[in-house]
Amino acid sequence: MDFVKEINQLRKEKNAVILAHYYQEGAIQDIADYVGDSLGLSQQAAQTDADIIVFAGVHFMAETAKIINPTKKVVLPDLNAGCSLADSCPPESFKAFKEKHPDHIVITYINCSAEIKALSDIVCTSSNALKIVNSVPKDTPIIFAPDKNLGRYIMKETGRDMLLWDGSCVVHEAFSMDKLIELHKKHPDYKIIAHPESEEHILNTATYIGSTSGMINYVKANQNDKFIVATEAGILHKMQLEMPNTELIPAPAVEDNTCACSECHFMKMNTMEKLYNCLLHETPAIEVPEPLRSRALLPIERMLELSK
């Protein structure tokens, strides 16, 4: 089957939009109407006039799109495409943690469930985390969840002393420092760029630290340089498309896999065949019941407003 042809036909017939994260496989990125990071995808979800949103990403991303668009159908190619970071913050445990610190404002990274968003005051992404945290008065204590690595990076950059939830992303904790050092010895002229979800010892090696979109923009601005890229390896597809002459190497992972890099198993669960089937059958559909949806929407709207 020519999935590209069939998907394009269904997209037109059903007035559907395909939103894809940078960590999706290349074929899915190529057919998407929009490819971006969590902030860009949230903004696109808020602006679309499509009847159906096909979210080629992981569950919390499709769930966020449904929170923003309750009257639209939101489908995810594989319902099992979850997130280790979101899983590291169970709602009941976080609720109890929050209740112990009632004077704290709660800022949560968008990589979390609707239940966690509903317990939050503001949501952020890696693109706008520094801006969001800096928007909070300095005398107001902050709980930051669920990513402790991103939280530590924000604390270092802003000078804020935040209370961190002990969560992390297995993909961004999978980089091998020893292998990275060996790789850099072989390629000393390559700059290391890293996502702030990575561990501190990886960030300390980086010339640039930023979100997925930030990393792409940095490479665009420095196309004559060469880069070792410390984030999920799917980002290299878009980087290489937009900067075909720039030399890129994915940062090595602790465990060897097909690409010797760090890949998100959940992100790679989506395939072109699953994308076609979910658009054809309009399932699996994401549902977020009221009043959970309305509570989770408020901190997302605050983030979108602050990100203008």
C-alpha positions as CSV (number, residue, x, y, z in Angstrom):
1,M,0.0,0.0,0.0
2,D,1.2,3.5,-0.8
3,F,0.6,5.0,2.7
4,V,1.6,8.5,1.6
5,K,-1.0,8.6,-1.1
6,E,-3.7,7.0,1.1
7,I,-3.0,9.3,4.1
8,N,-3.0,12.4,1.9
9,Q,-6.4,11.4,0.4
10,L,-7.9,10.6,3.9
11,R,-6.5,13.9,5.3
12,K,-8.3,15.9,2.6
13,E,-11.6,14.0,2.8
14,K,-11.8,14.2,6.6
15,N,-10.4,17.7,7.1
16,A,-7.7,16.3,9.3
17,V,-4.4,17.8,10.4
18,I,-1.3,15.7,11.2
19,L,0.9,17.0,14.0
20,A,4.2,15.2,14.6
21,H,7.0,15.6,17.1
22,Y,10.6,15.8,16.1
23,Y,11.2,12.4,17.7
24,Q,8.9,10.5,15.2
25,E,10.4,8.4,12.4
26,G,11.4,10.3,9.3
27,A,8.5,9.2,7.1
28,I,5.9,10.5,9.6
29,Q,7.7,13.8,10.0
30,D,7.8,14.1,6.2
31,I,4.0,13.7,5.8
32,A,3.0,15.8,8.8
33,D,1.3,19.2,8.4
34,Y,3.5,20.5,11.2
35,V,6.5,19.1,13.0
36,G,7.6,20.7,16.2
37,D,8.4,20.5,19.9
38,S,5.9,20.4,22.7
39,L,5.3,24.2,22.7
40,G,4.9,24.5,19.0
41,L,2.6,21.5,18.9
42,S,0.5,22.9,21.7
43,Q,0.2,26.2,19.8
44,Q,-0.7,24.5,16.6
45,A,-3.3,22.4,18.4
46,A,-4.8,25.6,19.8
47,Q,-5.0,27.3,16.3
48,T,-6.1,24.5,14.0
49,D,-9.5,24.6,12.3
50,A,-9.3,20.9,11.4
51,D,-12.1,18.5,12.4
52,I,-9.6,15.7,13.3
53,I,-6.2,16.1,14.9
54,V,-3.9,13.1,14.2
55,F,-1.2,13.4,16.9
56,A,2.0,11.5,15.9
57,G,3.7,11.7,19.3
58,V,3.0,10.2,22.7
59,H,-0.1,10.0,24.8
60,F,0.4,13.2,26.9
61,M,0.8,15.2,23.7
62,A,-2.5,14.0,22.2
63,E,-4.1,14.4,25.6
64,T,-3.0,18.0,25.7
65,A,-4.4,18.6,22.2
66,K,-7.8,17.2,23.4
67,I,-7.7,19.4,26.5
68,I,-7.3,22.4,24.3
69,N,-9.9,21.1,21.7
70,P,-12.7,19.4,23.4
71,T,-15.0,19.4,20.4
72,K,-12.5,18.0,18.0
73,K,-11.6,14.4,17.5
74,V,-8.0,13.7,18.6
75,V,-6.5,10.3,17.6
76,L,-3.1,8.8,18.4
77,P,-1.7,6.1,16.1
78,D,-0.7,3.8,19.0
79,L,-2.5,4.2,22.4
80,N,0.4,2.5,24.1
81,A,2.8,5.3,23.1
82,G,3.4,6.6,26.6
83,C,6.2,8.5,28.3
84,S,8.6,7.4,31.0
85,L,8.8,10.9,32.4
86,A,5.0,11.2,32.7
87,D,4.9,7.8,34.3
88,S,7.4,8.9,37.0
89,C,4.8,11.3,38.5
90,P,1.7,9.3,39.7
91,P,-1.2,11.7,40.4
92,E,-2.0,10.5,43.9
93,S,1.6,10.7,45.1
94,F,2.1,14.1,43.6
95,K,-1.2,15.4,45.1
96,A,0.1,14.3,48.6
97,F,3.5,16.0,47.8
98,K,1.7,19.2,46.8
99,E,-0.5,19.2,50.0
100,K,2.6,19.2,52.2
101,H,3.7,22.5,50.6
102,P,0.5,24.6,50.3
103,D,2.4,27.9,50.0
104,H,4.2,26.8,46.8
105,I,3.1,27.6,43.2
106,V,3.2,24.5,41.0
107,I,4.9,24.6,37.6
108,T,4.8,21.4,35.7
109,Y,6.6,20.4,32.6
110,I,4.1,19.5,29.8
111,N,5.4,15.9,29.8
112,C,2.9,14.8,32.4
113,S,-0.7,13.5,32.6
114,A,-3.9,15.5,32.5
115,E,-4.3,14.7,36.2
116,I,-0.9,16.3,37.0
117,K,-1.7,19.4,34.8
118,A,-5.0,19.7,36.8
119,L,-2.9,20.0,40.0
120,S,-0.7,22.7,38.5
121,D,-0.8,26.5,38.4
122,I,1.3,26.8,35.2
123,V,2.5,24.4,32.6
124,C,5.8,24.9,30.7
125,T,7.9,23.3,28.0
126,S,11.7,23.2,27.6
127,S,11.3,26.1,25.1
128,N,9.7,28.5,27.6
129,A,10.6,27.1,31.1
130,L,13.0,29.9,31.9
131,K,10.5,32.5,30.9
132,I,7.7,30.8,32.9
133,V,9.8,30.5,36.1
134,N,11.0,34.1,35.8
135,S,7.4,35.2,35.5
136,V,6.8,34.1,39.1
137,P,7.6,36.7,41.8
138,K,11.0,35.9,43.5
139,D,9.4,35.6,46.9
140,T,7.0,32.9,45.8
141,P,8.2,29.4,46.4
142,I,7.9,27.0,43.5
143,I,7.3,23.2,43.1
144,F,8.7,22.0,39.8
145,A,7.7,18.7,38.4
146,P,8.2,16.1,37.0
147,D,11.7,16.4,35.5
148,K,14.4,16.9,38.1
149,N,17.1,17.4,35.4
150,L,15.2,20.2,33.7
151,G,14.4,21.6,37.2
152,R,18.1,21.7,38.1
153,Y,19.0,23.4,34.9
154,I,16.3,26.0,35.4
155,M,17.6,26.6,39.0
156,K,21.1,27.1,37.8
157,E,20.0,29.5,35.0
158,T,17.5,31.5,37.1
159,G,19.0,31.4,40.6
160,R,15.7,30.2,41.9
161,D,15.6,27.6,44.7
162,M,12.8,25.3,43.6
163,L,11.4,22.2,45.2
164,L,11.9,19.4,42.7
165,W,9.8,16.2,42.1
166,D,12.1,13.2,41.6
167,G,11.2,12.3,38.0
168,S,13.2,11.9,34.8
169,C,13.2,10.8,31.2
170,V,14.9,7.4,30.5
171,V,15.9,8.6,27.0
172,H,17.8,11.7,28.2
173,E,19.4,9.7,31.1
174,A,20.7,7.1,28.7
175,F,23.7,9.0,27.3
176,S,27.1,7.5,28.2
177,M,29.6,10.0,29.5
178,D,32.5,7.7,28.8
179,K,31.4,7.1,25.2
180,L,30.7,10.8,24.7
181,I,34.2,11.6,25.8
182,E,35.7,9.0,23.5
183,L,33.5,10.3,20.6
184,H,34.6,13.9,21.2
185,K,38.3,12.8,21.3
186,K,37.8,11.3,17.8
187,H,35.9,14.5,16.7
188,P,37.4,17.4,18.8
189,D,36.1,20.0,16.3
190,Y,32.4,18.9,16.9
191,K,30.4,21.0,19.3
192,I,28.1,19.2,21.7
193,I,24.5,20.5,22.0
194,A,22.1,19.0,24.5
195,H,18.5,19.0,25.7
196,P,18.0,20.3,29.3
197,E,16.3,17.0,30.3
198,S,19.8,15.4,30.1
199,E,21.8,14.8,33.3
200,E,24.1,17.6,34.6
201,H,27.4,15.9,33.6
202,I,26.2,15.8,30.0
203,L,25.0,19.4,30.1
204,N,28.4,20.5,31.5
205,T,30.0,19.3,28.2
206,A,27.6,21.3,26.0
207,T,28.3,24.4,24.0
208,Y,24.5,25.0,23.7
209,I,21.6,23.7,25.8
210,G,18.0,24.1,24.6
211,S,14.7,22.6,23.5
212,T,14.4,20.5,20.4
213,S,13.4,23.6,18.4
214,G,16.1,25.6,20.1
215,M,18.7,23.1,19.1
216,I,17.5,23.1,15.5
217,N,17.7,26.9,15.4
218,Y,21.1,26.9,16.9
219,V,22.4,24.5,14.2
220,K,20.8,26.7,11.5
221,A,22.6,29.7,12.9
222,N,25.9,27.8,12.9
223,Q,25.7,25.7,9.8
224,N,29.5,25.8,9.2
225,D,30.1,24.0,12.5
226,K,29.8,20.2,13.2
227,F,27.7,18.8,16.1
228,I,27.3,16.0,18.5
229,V,23.6,16.0,19.3
230,A,22.5,14.9,22.8
231,T,18.8,14.3,22.6
232,E,16.5,11.7,21.1
233,A,18.0,10.8,17.7
234,G,14.8,11.5,15.7
235,I,15.7,15.2,15.7
236,L,18.6,14.5,13.3
237,H,16.1,13.9,10.5
238,K,14.7,17.4,10.5
239,M,18.2,18.9,11.2
240,Q,19.7,17.1,8.2
241,L,16.7,18.0,5.9
242,E,17.1,21.7,6.8
243,M,20.9,21.8,7.0
244,P,22.0,19.0,4.5
245,N,25.6,20.1,4.5
246,T,26.0,20.2,8.3
247,E,27.8,17.2,9.9
248,L,25.8,15.7,12.7
249,I,26.5,12.7,15.1
250,P,23.9,11.5,17.7
251,A,25.3,11.3,21.2
252,P,26.1,7.7,22.2
253,A,23.9,5.8,24.6
254,V,25.0,3.6,27.5
255,E,23.4,0.5,25.8
256,D,24.0,-0.2,22.2
257,N,20.9,-0.4,19.9
258,T,20.3,-0.2,16.2
259,C,21.8,3.3,15.9
260,A,24.1,3.3,19.0
261,C,22.2,6.4,20.1
262,S,19.4,7.2,22.5
263,E,15.9,6.5,21.0
264,C,12.5,6.8,22.7
265,H,10.8,3.4,22.4
266,F,7.4,5.1,22.9
267,M,7.9,7.6,20.1
268,K,8.9,4.9,17.7
269,M,5.8,2.9,18.4
270,N,4.0,5.0,15.8
271,T,4.4,3.9,12.2
272,M,3.0,5.0,8.8
273,E,0.7,1.9,8.8
274,K,-0.7,2.9,12.3
275,L,-1.0,6.5,11.2
276,Y,-3.1,5.4,8.1
277,N,-5.3,3.1,10.2
278,C,-6.0,5.6,12.9
279,L,-7.0,8.2,10.3
280,L,-9.1,5.7,8.4
281,H,-11.0,4.3,11.4
282,E,-10.6,7.5,13.6
283,T,-9.4,5.5,16.5
284,P,-7.9,5.2,19.1
285,A,-9.5,8.5,20.1
286,I,-8.3,10.4,23.1
287,E,-10.9,11.4,25.7
288,V,-10.5,13.7,28.7
289,P,-13.6,13.8,31.0
290,E,-15.0,17.0,32.6
291,P,-14.2,18.5,35.0
292,L,-10.7,17.2,34.7
293,R,-10.3,18.7,31.3
294,S,-11.3,22.2,32.4
295,R,-8.9,22.1,35.4
296,A,-6.1,20.9,33.2
297,L,-6.8,23.6,30.6
298,L,-6.2,26.5,32.9
299,P,-2.4,26.1,33.4
300,I,-2.0,25.3,29.7
301,E,-3.8,28.6,28.8
302,R,-1.5,30.5,31.2
303,M,1.5,29.0,29.5
304,L,0.2,29.9,26.0
305,E,-0.6,33.4,27.1
306,L,2.9,33.8,28.6
307,S,4.5,32.4,25.5
308,K,3.0,35.0,23.1
